[in-house]
Amino acid sequence: MQVTITKLRQDLFRLMDKVLSGETVEFTYKGATLQVVPENRPSKLSRLSRQTLTAPGGDVQLLKEMQGEWEKDWAEL
């Protein structure tokens, strides 16, 4: 994400929260581009959030269709 130095000053804490979550923030000051990155960047996998595709005991037909599509995809490899 690239921001101006004015925007950095205005939203410093919000932008630093983004940096801590793993996003790089760039800004230009007196002709120089500077980057703010966390010292220990979290892995991409650690930032994933769990999502449920279907509820337990959910749509059996949907599960069968999904499995059929997966099998087609794997057969093409």
Secondary structure by P-SEA (a helix, b strand, c coil): ccccaaaaaacaaaaaaaaaabbbbbbbcccbbbbbbbcccccccccbbbbbcccccccaaaaaaaaaaaaaaaaac
